[in-house]
Structures are given as C-alpha cells and as structure tokens.
C-alpha cells in the first residue's frame, strides 16, 4: 500500500510532511555508525492531539512508526525501517510549568536536556542527568533511552527523575501515568515500563520531572596514574571511604592523547589513566571530600593530583572528559562509541581486556567512561567503508560483550539496545526473562507498529 500523504497533511499541515528523498536523508540515520535507511515520510506534529491522530492514520495505512527527537542516539533506536513513518517531535518543545513548591518541571518531549537544567537554575534548582549529548538531545529521547551521564554515580539516571508521563499508545489513545506525588503505590508503576522502552511501547508527549536543590559548591580534581589498575584502586578506596562524588570519570592514554591534541589544555599525555573527579554540596563538605579524595589518590599511587582553583579552571579540566568523543571522532572516518557496564570492582580487568582485544584484532580503540559506576565506552576508530576492518570490529565487540556478561555486567549501561545491540541481548537474558520482554511488547503493541525490529525481532 503506497504512502498517502494527504491525511497527514490535513492533521499537521502540508509544510510539516516530508516525502521527497532529498528531504528524508537526514532522518534516515542517527548517531550510530553504519546504520541508515530512508523512511517513507517524516511528519512534525505540534501537540499530543496531532500525535494521536497521526498514530491512528498510520494504522489505517498499515505503516510502522519510528519516533524521533534530535537523532543523537547511539544504538540505532531512531533509524527507520523501509517504508516507516517517522514522527519527529522537535516542535513539541515547550517548558510547560516549573513548580518550585513541589520541586517539579513539566515539559514537552522536544525540549533540549540542557535547557531544562538552565530553567531550573533560575529557581535555584537542579536537573542532574547530563548525557554527553545534553546540549542537543531532547528529553523525550532521554526518557525513551533512560539516558545516564557523568553525574550518574551520585545523582542517578533519567529514570530517577521521571515522576509522570503522557504517552500516546499504539492504538492512538492517550494515557497519563504517574503524578507529582512523592509517594504513589496505586497500581502498577506503568510509567517505569515506558522509561527505557526505546519507543517500542508508546510515544512520549509530556514529561513531569523531579528537580533537586542546586548544590552550593563544587570542586574538580584531575588525578593522573601510571597504570589503570592504580586508578581503579583509587576509585574503590574512595567509595570504601563512603565518599560519593558527583563525577568519577576515567580516560585511557589513547583518548587522553586525542583530547590533548584537540583541546590543547595541558593534559599529561604520558599518563596511562586520568581520573576526573567532581564533588559538590555544602562548601564545608566539598572541601572535606576534595581533601580526602586527593589524599586517597596519592596513597594509591597517583603521579599528580590537580585541584581546580577557579570555576574556569574546573570547566577546563572537565572538558577533558566531555570532549573525549569529539576528540576521538577526528582520528578516523568512522567512530563507533560502544557502551558496556561491569561491577566497578571488575572495571580495571575489563579495560585490560578491551586493550588486549584491540591488539588481537589490530584495531585502534580509545576507552573512557564512568569509573564510579563501572560504565565504560570502548570507542573503535575505524572506517565503515573498509569491510574487512569492520568485520574485525564486530568480532572484537562480540568478545567484549561476552567478557562483560561473564564478569556479571550488562551489554548496555546507557545507550540502549536498538538495532546495534539486539543480537547480544539473548546472551544476557535467560529464556524466561527474554520471553517476558516480548510478552510486554505484544500486550501493548499487538500489531508491532511502534519502532518494530528494535530491542528484538518480532515473534
């Protein structure tokens, strides 16, 4: 059945429907390497009612639906299948209400993540989740992927801040899940089912988020180590000392050299590993924690520990981690940013395994990530036009996934499954658990209309 644009034009306006190939190209891929496929059309609804009407019309035309925001995903979650209708929510970009009395903010899904924190700042409040793409990613995508970020160790991930959702279901009906109450155990926690569901269960059209008081002080430390093992021991000692810093990140030497070449901020490129540590809270507590962590790092063999003296210097040091992906992306034509998580006690072992696997398959890999919560990002620097090299990349990644699972980890800590990781998901789940995932999908989307083929193949 050919795509009929007229009903959608009647819903959203003729100028909000794209069907020409040249216009569709930007919506045929996301931030994931290799994956691309043109949709049948892209539409831009302006409100929940239009989204619901478009979902019902898609059912009339038997069209699969892929929801999209800024397209920054790294697991192929918003890559359309052939003949799909892309519903792009960037026009739903309003901050509806900030409620300082209840520490909440209600937003539409197209609001940029960083804009939420900046809106909270005006009231002395704080929205902590900070994915690396926060300057361009949308909150709807963050919720759909349950995005993490550098501050996840202390503050948690997106799920920890979602109090309510408005969701358009596969049948076109709209549901409101959750509310502004701190306590609510009425029925199943349905909102949590949609968080991290990658657009396979419903389309998020409104989000109610929790805010927290903004920390009054922050200090940033940069500690350098001659071995990754020493850096990992320092992390374990910090946690054992019952200190939970805001940020506890690591960068390996490959990444460090790329970042220094890119940013020119005076990083010690001879170091095997660098820890970026931030502590925030009451000024006295911050001073105490910073001093304690500096001492722990030195006792665990740090070659040097630098504490930023000013906010400008702190931002400069923090950029070493936040610019890691951008710096690595300059090296080769294709950058594949991977995402696995292990118990933090196994992180040094996992980094060593990644390095050994890269050497085995003759690949260039830089590794960085969230050492405080065991989430690391092996980043393959390659060229997707070189099929033989890409084969080696996939072989190496398969071994990394198997080792991750063997160590008690998960195949994805924050990027999601999508298309890129779905072949690995059955390795992590037993048969009964995997069947339960499919049962949820079949119950809420019996026609397999929403983002089909993501997370797992249809039954």
HUWOZI-V412504 format. One record per pair of residues at least 4 apart in sequence whose ideal C-beta (glycine too) atoms are under 8 Angstrom apart, sorted by the first residue. I is the first residue (numbers start at 1). J is the second residue. D is the distance in Angstrom with one decimal. If there is no record, write none. Layout:
I;J;D
I;J;D
This chain:
1;61;6.1
1;62;5.9
3;19;7.1
3;40;4.4
3;41;5.6
3;61;6.8
3;63;7.1
3;83;7.6
3;85;7.7
4;61;6.1
5;9;5.6
5;17;5.4
5;19;5.6
5;41;6.4
6;10;6.5
7;11;6.7
7;57;4.8
7;60;7.4
7;61;7.8
8;12;6.2
8;17;5.2
8;41;7.2
8;43;5.3
8;54;6.2
8;57;6.1
8;85;7.9
9;13;6.7
9;14;4.4
9;16;7.8
9;17;5.2
11;43;7.9
11;45;7.3
11;50;5.5
11;53;4.8
11;54;5.8
11;57;6.8
12;16;4.1
12;17;6.5
12;43;5.5
12;44;6.2
12;45;5.2
12;46;6.7
12;50;5.4
12;54;7.0
13;17;7.7
16;43;6.2
16;44;4.2
16;45;7.5
16;46;7.6
16;91;7.7
17;41;6.2
17;42;7.5
17;43;5.2
17;44;7.8
18;23;4.2
18;24;6.0
18;27;7.5
18;41;6.2
18;42;4.3
18;43;7.6
19;23;7.4
19;24;7.4
19;40;7.6
19;41;4.9
20;24;6.9
21;25;6.9
21;38;6.7
23;42;7.4
24;28;6.2
24;38;5.0
24;39;6.0
24;41;7.4
24;42;6.2
25;38;6.9
26;71;7.8
27;38;8.0
27;39;6.1
27;42;4.8
27;68;6.6
27;71;7.4
27;80;7.1
27;86;5.1
27;88;6.9
28;36;5.0
28;37;5.6
28;38;4.5
28;39;6.6
28;79;7.2
28;80;6.6
29;35;6.3
29;36;4.1
29;37;7.9
29;71;7.4
29;79;6.0
30;35;7.5
30;68;7.9
30;71;4.4
30;72;6.8
30;73;4.5
30;74;7.6
30;76;6.5
30;77;6.8
30;78;4.6
30;79;5.7
31;71;6.8
31;72;5.0
31;73;5.7
31;74;5.0
31;133;7.6
31;337;7.9
32;73;6.7
32;74;5.5
32;75;6.1
32;76;4.4
32;79;6.8
32;418;7.3
32;419;7.4
32;420;5.5
33;334;5.0
33;335;6.8
33;336;4.8
33;384;5.7
34;334;7.7
34;336;8.0
34;384;5.2
34;390;7.4
35;76;4.4
35;79;4.7
35;419;5.7
35;420;7.0
36;79;6.7
37;79;6.0
37;80;5.7
37;81;6.3
37;82;5.8
38;80;7.3
38;82;7.4
39;66;6.8
39;80;3.8
39;82;8.0
39;83;7.5
39;84;4.7
39;85;6.5
39;86;4.6
40;63;6.8
40;82;8.0
40;83;4.9
40;84;6.3
40;85;6.1
41;85;5.7
41;86;7.1
42;68;7.9
42;85;7.8
42;86;4.3
42;88;5.7
43;54;5.9
43;85;6.7
43;86;7.2
43;87;5.8
43;88;7.0
44;88;5.3
44;90;6.9
44;91;5.2
45;50;3.6
45;51;4.7
45;54;5.8
45;87;6.6
45;89;7.2
45;91;6.8
45;92;7.2
46;50;5.6
46;91;5.0
46;92;7.0
47;51;7.3
47;92;6.7
47;205;7.9
48;52;6.3
48;92;7.8
48;166;6.3
48;168;6.6
48;174;6.1
48;205;4.2
48;206;6.9
49;53;6.3
50;54;6.2
51;55;6.5
51;87;6.5
51;89;7.5
51;92;7.9
51;168;5.0
51;203;5.8
51;205;5.5
52;56;6.6
52;168;4.9
52;172;5.0
52;173;7.3
52;174;5.6
53;57;6.4
53;172;7.4
54;58;6.2
54;85;7.6
54;87;6.0
55;59;6.8
55;65;6.6
55;87;7.7
55;168;5.6
55;169;7.9
55;170;7.2
55;171;7.8
55;172;4.4
55;203;6.9
56;60;6.8
56;171;7.8
56;172;3.7
57;61;6.5
58;63;4.2
58;64;7.8
58;65;5.3
58;85;5.2
58;449;6.8
59;63;7.8
59;171;7.6
59;172;6.9
59;447;7.2
59;449;6.6
63;83;7.0
63;84;6.8
63;85;4.5
63;449;7.7
64;80;8.0
64;81;5.8
64;83;6.9
64;84;4.5
64;85;7.0
64;448;7.7
64;449;5.8
64;450;7.8
64;451;7.8
64;452;5.0
65;84;6.8
65;85;5.3
65;86;7.9
65;87;5.9
65;203;7.6
65;449;5.7
65;450;5.6
65;451;7.1
66;78;6.1
66;79;7.6
66;80;4.5
66;81;7.3
66;84;5.0
66;85;7.3
66;86;5.2
66;87;7.3
66;199;6.9
66;451;5.4
67;78;7.2
67;86;7.8
67;87;5.2
67;88;8.0
67;89;6.6
67;140;7.6
67;144;7.3
67;199;4.4
67;203;5.0
67;204;7.8
67;450;7.6
67;451;6.9
68;78;4.4
68;86;5.4
68;87;7.0
68;88;4.7
68;89;7.1
69;78;7.5
69;88;7.4
69;89;5.8
69;90;6.5
69;109;6.7
69;110;6.4
69;137;7.0
69;138;3.5
69;140;5.2
69;141;4.0
70;90;7.1
70;112;7.7
70;133;7.5
70;136;5.2
70;137;5.4
70;138;5.2
70;141;6.6
71;78;5.6
72;133;4.1
72;136;5.9
72;137;4.7
72;141;6.9
73;77;4.4
73;78;5.4
73;141;6.5
73;145;6.4
73;415;7.4
73;416;6.9
73;418;6.8
74;337;5.6
74;339;6.9
74;415;4.4
74;416;7.8
74;420;7.5
75;145;7.7
75;198;7.8
75;339;7.9
75;412;6.9
75;415;4.8
75;416;4.3
75;417;6.0
75;418;3.3
75;419;6.8
75;420;4.5
75;421;5.7
76;418;4.2
76;419;3.3
76;420;4.8
76;454;7.5
77;144;7.2
77;145;6.6
77;198;4.9
77;199;6.6
77;416;5.5
77;418;3.9
77;419;7.5
77;451;7.2
77;454;6.0
78;86;7.9
78;141;7.6
78;199;7.4
79;418;7.6
79;419;6.0
80;84;4.0
80;86;5.4
81;452;6.4
81;453;5.8
87;203;6.6
89;108;7.7
89;109;4.9
89;110;4.9
89;138;7.2
89;140;5.6
89;203;7.7
89;205;7.5
90;110;4.6
90;138;7.0
91;110;6.3
92;108;3.9
92;109;5.5
92;110;4.4
92;140;7.7
92;205;6.5
93;108;6.0
93;110;3.8
93;111;5.5
93;112;7.8
93;138;8.0
94;107;7.2
94;108;4.9
94;111;7.1
95;105;6.7
95;106;7.7
95;107;5.2
95;108;7.8
95;111;5.9
95;115;7.3
95;116;7.2
95;119;5.4
96;106;4.3
96;107;6.2
96;108;6.7
96;206;7.3
97;105;7.2
97;106;4.7
98;104;7.7
98;105;4.9
98;106;8.0
98;119;6.1
98;120;7.0
98;122;7.9
98;123;6.1
98;125;7.9
98;211;7.9
99;103;7.4
99;104;4.7
99;105;7.2
99;106;7.6
99;180;7.3
100;123;4.7
100;125;6.7
102;180;5.3
103;125;6.7
103;210;6.3
103;211;4.8
103;212;6.8
103;213;8.0
104;163;6.4
104;180;5.3
104;208;5.9
104;209;6.5
104;210;6.1
104;211;6.4
105;116;6.3
105;119;6.6
105;120;6.3
105;127;7.2
105;208;7.7
105;209;5.1
105;211;5.8
106;206;6.8
106;207;7.3
106;208;5.1
106;209;7.6
107;111;4.5
107;116;6.2
107;139;5.8
107;206;7.3
107;207;5.4
107;209;6.8
108;140;7.8
108;205;7.0
108;206;6.0
108;207;7.7
109;138;6.1
109;139;6.1
109;140;2.5
109;141;7.7
109;143;7.5
109;204;5.1
109;205;6.1
109;206;7.2
109;207;6.5
110;138;5.2
110;139;8.0
110;140;6.5
111;115;5.7
111;116;6.0
111;138;6.5
111;139;5.1
112;116;7.6
112;134;7.8
112;135;7.1
112;136;6.6
112;137;7.1
112;138;6.2
112;139;7.7
113;117;7.4
113;129;7.3
113;130;7.6
113;131;6.6
113;133;7.7
113;134;4.2
113;135;7.8
113;137;5.2
113;138;6.9
113;139;5.7
113;142;5.8
113;147;7.9
114;118;6.3
114;134;4.7
114;135;5.1
115;119;6.2
116;120;6.5
116;127;4.8
116;139;6.2
116;209;6.9
117;121;6.4
117;126;6.8
117;127;4.3
117;128;8.0
117;130;7.7
117;134;7.9
118;122;7.5
120;125;4.0
120;126;5.8
120;127;5.0
120;211;5.1
120;214;7.5
121;125;7.1
121;126;7.5
121;214;6.7
123;211;7.9
124;213;7.0
124;214;5.4
125;211;4.2
125;212;6.8
125;213;6.5
125;214;5.8
126;211;6.4
126;212;5.2
126;213;6.6
126;214;4.2
126;215;6.9
127;161;6.8
127;209;6.5
127;211;5.8
128;149;7.9
128;151;5.0
128;154;7.9
128;155;3.6
128;156;7.4
128;161;7.3
128;212;6.7
129;134;7.9
129;142;6.7
129;147;6.3
129;148;7.2
129;149;5.2
129;151;7.0
129;152;7.5
129;155;7.1
129;156;7.6
129;157;6.1
129;158;5.0
129;160;7.9
129;161;6.3
130;134;5.1
130;149;3.8
130;150;5.6
130;151;5.2
131;137;5.8
131;142;6.4
131;147;4.2
131;148;6.5
131;149;4.6
131;414;7.2
132;149;7.1
132;150;7.7
132;322;6.8
132;325;6.2
133;137;4.0
134;149;7.0
137;141;5.6
137;142;6.1
137;147;7.2
138;142;7.1
139;143;6.3
139;207;5.6
139;209;7.6
140;144;6.3
140;204;4.9
140;205;8.0
140;207;7.0
141;145;6.1
141;147;7.5
142;146;7.8
142;147;4.1
142;158;4.9
143;147;8.0
143;158;5.8
143;162;6.0
143;165;7.2
143;194;7.5
143;195;5.6
143;204;5.6
143;207;5.8
144;194;7.9
144;195;7.9
144;196;7.3
144;197;6.6
144;198;5.6
144;199;5.2
144;204;6.3
145;158;7.8
145;196;6.5
145;198;6.3
145;414;7.3
145;415;7.0
145;416;4.5
146;157;5.8
146;158;5.2
146;159;5.1
146;195;5.3
146;196;3.5
146;414;7.3
146;416;7.7
147;157;6.7
147;158;5.0
147;414;5.9
148;152;4.5
148;157;4.5
148;158;7.5
148;370;7.3
148;375;6.8
148;413;6.4
148;414;3.6
149;157;7.3
149;414;7.6
150;247;4.9
150;249;5.9
150;321;6.7
150;322;7.4
150;370;6.8
151;155;4.7
151;246;5.5
151;247;5.9
152;156;6.2
152;157;5.4
152;370;6.2
152;372;7.9
152;373;5.7
152;375;7.6
152;414;7.7
153;244;6.5
153;245;6.7
153;246;7.4
153;247;7.0
153;248;5.4
153;370;6.7
153;372;3.6
153;373;5.0
154;244;5.0
154;245;6.5
154;246;4.8
154;247;7.8
154;280;7.9
155;160;7.4
155;212;7.7
155;246;7.2
156;160;3.4
156;161;7.4
157;414;6.9
158;162;6.4
158;195;6.8
159;192;6.9
159;195;4.8
159;196;6.8
160;210;7.8
161;209;5.0
161;210;4.7
161;211;7.9
162;178;7.3
162;191;6.3
162;195;5.6
162;207;6.4
162;208;7.3
162;209;6.3
162;210;7.7
163;178;5.4
163;179;6.9
163;180;6.1
163;181;7.9
163;191;7.9
163;208;4.7
163;209;6.6
163;210;5.4
164;176;7.0
164;177;6.4
164;178;3.5
164;179;5.3
164;180;6.9
164;191;6.4
164;207;7.4
164;208;3.5
165;176;7.5
165;177;4.8
165;178;6.1
165;191;4.8
165;194;5.9
165;195;7.7
165;204;5.8
165;206;6.9
165;207;6.0
165;208;7.3
166;174;6.5
166;175;7.4
166;176;5.3
166;177;7.8
166;204;7.3
166;205;4.9
166;206;3.6
166;207;7.8
167;174;7.1
167;175;5.2
167;176;7.9
167;177;6.4
167;194;5.7
167;201;8.0
167;202;4.0
167;203;6.6
167;204;5.7
167;205;6.9
168;172;6.7
168;173;7.5
168;174;5.4
168;202;6.2
168;203;4.4
168;205;5.7
169;173;5.0
169;174;7.3
169;175;6.0
169;202;5.1
169;444;6.9
170;201;7.7
170;202;6.9
170;444;6.4
170;445;4.1
170;446;7.5
170;447;6.8
170;449;5.4
170;450;5.3
174;205;7.4
175;190;7.6
175;202;7.6
177;190;4.7
177;191;3.9
177;194;7.0
178;184;7.0
178;189;7.8
178;190;7.9
178;191;4.1
178;208;6.7
179;184;6.1
179;208;7.4
180;208;6.3
188;193;7.7
189;193;7.5
190;194;7.2
191;195;6.6
193;197;6.6
193;201;6.6
193;440;6.9
194;201;5.6
194;202;5.6
194;204;6.7
196;416;7.3
197;201;4.3
197;202;7.3
198;416;5.3
198;417;6.7
198;418;6.1
198;451;6.4
198;454;5.4
198;455;6.0
199;203;7.0
199;450;6.2
199;451;4.2
199;454;7.2
200;441;6.0
200;445;6.8
200;450;5.5
200;451;4.7
200;452;7.9
200;454;5.6
200;455;5.9
201;440;7.2
201;441;6.9
201;444;4.8
201;445;6.3
201;450;6.6
202;444;6.9
202;450;6.9
203;450;7.3
215;246;7.6
215;280;3.8
215;281;5.1
215;282;8.0
215;286;8.0
216;281;7.3
216;282;6.1
216;283;6.0
217;280;6.6
217;281;6.8
217;282;6.8
217;283;4.1
217;286;4.4
217;287;8.0
218;246;7.1
218;278;6.1
218;279;7.0
218;280;4.1
218;286;6.6
218;314;7.0
219;278;7.1
219;279;5.4
219;280;7.8
219;286;5.2
219;287;7.3
219;289;7.8
219;290;4.3
219;307;6.4
219;308;6.9
219;314;7.4
220;276;7.3
220;277;7.2
220;278;5.0
220;307;7.3
220;308;4.3
220;313;7.7
220;314;3.8
220;317;5.2
220;318;6.0
221;275;7.7
221;276;7.6
221;277;4.3
221;278;7.6
221;279;7.9
221;290;6.3
221;293;6.2
221;294;6.3
221;297;7.6
221;305;6.0
221;306;6.8
221;307;5.2
221;308;7.5
221;317;8.0
222;274;6.4
222;275;7.3
222;276;5.9
222;277;7.6
222;305;7.3
222;306;4.7
222;308;7.8
222;317;4.8
222;320;7.0
223;231;7.6
223;234;6.8
223;274;7.0
223;275;4.5
223;277;6.7
223;294;7.8
223;297;4.2
223;302;4.6
223;304;7.2
223;305;4.6
223;306;7.8
224;268;4.9
224;271;4.0
224;273;7.5
224;274;5.3
224;275;8.0
224;302;6.4
224;303;4.9
224;304;5.0
224;305;7.8
225;230;4.4
225;231;4.3
225;234;7.2
225;271;6.3
225;272;6.1
225;273;4.7
225;274;7.4
225;275;7.2
225;300;7.9
225;301;6.4
225;302;5.7
225;303;6.4
226;230;6.6
226;271;6.9
226;272;5.4
226;301;7.2
226;303;5.9
227;231;7.2
227;272;5.3
227;273;7.0
227;301;7.8
228;232;6.3
228;250;7.7
228;252;6.8
228;272;5.9
228;273;4.6
228;348;5.3
228;351;5.1
228;352;6.9
229;233;6.4
229;348;4.8
230;234;6.6
230;273;7.5
230;300;5.8
230;301;4.3
230;302;7.4
231;235;6.7
231;250;6.0
231;272;7.8
231;273;4.1
231;274;7.7
231;275;5.5
231;348;7.5
231;371;7.1
232;236;6.5
232;344;7.9
232;347;5.5
232;348;3.5
232;351;7.9
232;371;6.9
233;237;6.3
233;300;4.9
233;301;7.7
233;348;7.8
234;238;6.4
234;275;6.6
234;296;6.0
234;297;4.9
234;300;4.0
234;301;7.7
234;302;6.6
235;239;6.6
235;248;6.2
235;250;7.9
235;275;7.1
235;344;6.6
235;347;7.6
235;371;5.0
235;372;6.4
236;240;6.0
236;344;7.1
236;345;6.7
237;241;6.3
237;296;4.9
237;299;7.5
237;300;5.8
238;243;5.2
238;245;6.9
238;248;7.0
238;277;7.8
238;293;5.6
238;296;5.5
239;243;7.2
239;244;7.3
239;344;7.4
239;372;7.4
241;292;6.4
241;296;6.4
243;279;7.6
243;289;5.4
243;292;6.1
243;293;6.2
245;277;5.3
245;278;6.0
245;279;4.7
245;289;6.9
245;293;6.8
245;372;6.9
246;278;4.5
246;279;5.9
246;280;4.5
247;276;6.4
247;277;6.5
247;278;3.9
247;318;7.7
247;321;7.9
247;372;7.5
248;275;6.9
248;276;7.8
248;277;5.6
248;370;7.1
248;371;5.6
248;372;3.1
248;373;7.9
249;275;6.9
249;276;4.3
249;277;7.7
249;321;4.6
249;368;7.2
249;369;7.0
249;370;6.0
249;371;6.3
249;372;7.5
250;273;5.8
250;274;6.8
250;275;5.6
250;276;7.6
250;368;6.4
250;369;6.5
250;370;8.0
250;371;4.1
250;376;7.9
251;255;4.7
251;256;5.1
251;259;6.8
251;273;7.0
251;274;4.7
251;276;7.2
251;320;6.5
251;321;6.2
251;324;6.1
251;368;4.6
252;256;6.8
252;272;7.3
252;273;6.0
252;351;6.7
252;355;7.8
252;366;6.4
252;367;4.6
252;368;6.4
253;257;6.4
253;269;7.3
253;271;6.6
253;272;5.3
253;273;7.2
254;258;6.8
254;364;7.4
254;365;6.9
254;366;4.0
254;367;7.2
255;259;6.1
255;324;5.3
255;327;7.1
255;328;6.2
255;366;3.9
255;367;6.6
255;368;4.7
255;379;7.3
256;260;6.3
256;267;5.8
256;268;7.7
256;269;5.6
256;271;6.4
256;274;5.8
256;320;7.7
257;261;6.3
257;269;4.9
258;262;6.2
258;324;7.8
258;327;4.2
258;328;5.1
258;330;7.2
258;331;6.1
258;366;6.2
259;263;5.6
259;265;7.9
259;267;6.3
259;320;5.5
259;323;5.7
259;324;5.9
259;327;4.3
260;264;6.9
260;265;7.0
260;266;7.7
260;267;4.3
260;269;5.2
261;327;7.0
262;323;6.2
262;326;6.7
262;327;3.8
262;330;6.3
263;267;7.7
263;319;6.0
263;320;7.0
263;323;5.5
263;327;6.9
265;316;5.4
265;317;7.7
265;319;6.6
265;320;6.5
267;274;7.1
267;320;5.8
268;274;7.3
268;303;7.5
268;304;6.9
271;303;6.6
274;320;7.0
275;297;7.0
275;371;6.7
276;317;6.5
276;318;6.5
276;320;6.2
276;321;4.6
277;293;5.8
277;297;8.0
278;314;7.8
278;318;7.1
279;285;8.0
279;286;5.3
279;289;4.3
279;290;5.5
279;293;6.9
280;286;6.3
281;285;4.7
281;286;5.6
281;289;7.7
282;286;6.8
283;287;6.4
284;288;6.4
285;289;6.0
286;290;6.1
287;291;6.4
288;292;6.3
289;293;6.1
290;294;6.3
290;307;6.2
291;295;6.5
292;296;6.4
293;297;6.3
294;298;6.5
294;305;4.9
294;307;6.5
295;299;6.2
296;300;6.2
297;302;4.0
297;305;5.0
298;302;5.3
298;305;6.1
306;317;7.1
308;313;4.0
308;314;3.8
308;316;7.5
308;317;5.4
309;313;5.6
310;314;6.9
311;315;6.3
312;316;6.5
313;317;6.5
314;318;6.2
315;319;6.4
316;320;8.0
318;322;6.0
319;323;5.1
320;324;7.5
321;368;6.8
323;327;5.4
324;328;6.4
324;366;7.6
324;368;4.6
324;377;8.0
324;379;7.9
325;329;6.1
325;335;7.3
325;337;5.9
325;377;7.8
325;379;7.0
326;330;7.4
328;335;5.8
328;366;5.0
328;379;5.1
328;381;6.2
329;335;4.3
331;335;7.7
331;364;7.2
331;381;4.7
332;364;7.0
332;381;4.2
332;382;5.7
332;383;5.8
333;382;7.8
333;383;4.6
333;384;7.2
333;385;7.2
334;380;7.9
334;381;7.8
334;382;5.0
334;383;5.3
334;384;4.3
334;385;8.0
335;379;6.3
335;380;7.3
335;381;6.2
335;382;7.8
336;379;6.8
336;380;4.1
336;382;6.5
336;393;6.5
337;377;5.7
337;379;5.1
337;415;7.7
338;377;6.1
338;378;4.7
338;379;6.8
338;380;6.9
338;397;6.4
338;400;7.2
339;375;7.1
339;377;5.8
339;412;5.1
339;413;5.7
339;414;6.1
339;415;4.0
340;350;7.5
340;375;7.7
340;376;6.3
340;378;7.3
340;400;6.4
340;401;6.8
340;404;4.3
340;409;6.0
340;410;7.1
340;411;6.2
340;412;7.0
340;413;6.8
341;373;7.2
341;374;5.1
341;375;4.4
341;376;7.3
341;404;7.4
341;409;5.3
341;410;5.1
341;412;7.5
341;413;3.4
342;346;4.3
342;347;6.0
342;349;7.9
342;350;4.9
342;374;5.0
342;376;7.6
342;404;5.8
342;407;4.7
342;408;6.8
342;409;3.6
343;347;7.9
343;374;5.6
343;407;6.9
343;408;5.5
343;409;6.9
344;371;6.9
344;372;6.9
344;373;6.5
344;374;4.0
346;350;5.6
346;374;7.1
346;407;4.4
346;408;7.1
346;409;7.2
347;351;6.4
347;371;5.9
347;374;5.3
347;376;6.6
348;352;6.5
349;353;6.5
349;407;7.0
350;354;6.5
350;376;6.4
350;403;6.9
350;404;6.9
350;407;6.4
350;409;7.5
351;355;6.6
351;367;5.7
351;376;6.6
352;356;6.3
353;357;6.1
353;400;7.1
353;403;5.1
354;358;6.3
354;365;6.3
354;367;5.4
354;376;7.5
354;378;4.7
354;400;6.1
355;359;6.5
355;365;7.3
355;367;7.5
356;360;6.3
357;361;6.4
357;365;7.9
357;396;5.0
357;399;5.4
357;400;5.9
357;403;8.0
358;363;4.7
358;364;7.1
358;365;3.9
358;378;7.9
358;396;6.6
360;396;7.3
361;392;4.4
361;393;7.5
361;395;6.1
361;396;4.3
362;392;6.7
363;380;6.2
363;381;7.9
363;382;6.9
363;389;7.5
363;392;6.1
363;393;6.3
363;396;5.8
364;380;7.5
364;381;4.3
364;382;7.4
365;378;5.4
365;379;6.5
365;380;5.6
365;381;7.0
365;396;7.8
366;378;7.9
366;379;4.8
366;381;6.7
367;376;5.9
367;377;6.7
367;378;5.0
367;379;6.8
368;376;7.4
368;377;5.7
368;379;7.3
369;375;5.2
369;376;3.7
369;377;4.5
370;374;7.3
370;375;4.2
370;376;7.4
370;413;7.7
371;376;7.8
373;413;7.5
374;409;7.1
374;413;7.6
375;413;3.9
375;414;6.4
378;397;7.9
378;400;6.2
380;393;5.1
380;396;7.5
380;397;7.6
382;386;7.0
382;389;5.5
382;390;6.5
382;393;5.5
383;389;6.4
383;390;7.9
384;390;5.8
386;390;6.2
387;391;6.4
388;392;7.0
389;393;6.6
390;394;6.6
391;395;6.4
392;396;6.2
393;397;6.3
394;398;6.4
395;399;6.8
396;400;6.4
397;401;6.3
398;402;6.6
398;424;7.6
399;403;6.4
400;404;6.3
401;405;6.6
401;411;5.5
401;424;4.8
401;427;6.7
402;406;6.3
402;427;7.0
403;407;6.4
404;409;4.1
404;410;7.1
404;411;6.4
405;409;6.3
405;410;7.9
405;411;7.1
405;427;5.8
405;428;5.6
410;428;6.4
411;417;7.5
411;421;5.4
411;424;4.7
411;425;6.7
411;427;7.3
411;428;5.5
412;416;6.0
412;417;6.1
412;421;5.5
415;420;7.9
415;421;7.8
416;421;7.4
417;421;4.5
417;422;5.4
417;425;5.7
417;454;7.1
417;455;4.7
417;456;7.9
418;422;7.0
418;454;5.2
418;455;7.1
419;453;7.0
419;454;6.3
421;425;6.5
422;454;7.1
422;455;5.8
422;456;5.6
422;457;7.3
424;428;6.9
425;429;6.3
425;434;7.2
425;455;6.9
425;456;6.3
426;434;5.7
426;456;8.0
429;433;4.2
429;434;4.2
429;437;7.2
430;434;6.9
431;435;6.2
432;436;6.6
433;437;7.0
434;438;6.9
434;456;7.5
435;439;6.3
436;440;6.7
437;441;6.8
437;455;7.1
437;456;6.7
438;442;6.1
438;456;6.4
438;459;5.8
439;443;6.2
440;444;6.4
441;445;5.8
441;448;7.6
441;455;7.8
441;456;7.8
442;446;5.9
442;459;6.8
445;449;6.0
445;450;5.0
448;452;4.8
448;458;4.9
452;458;6.1
453;457;6.2
453;458;7.1
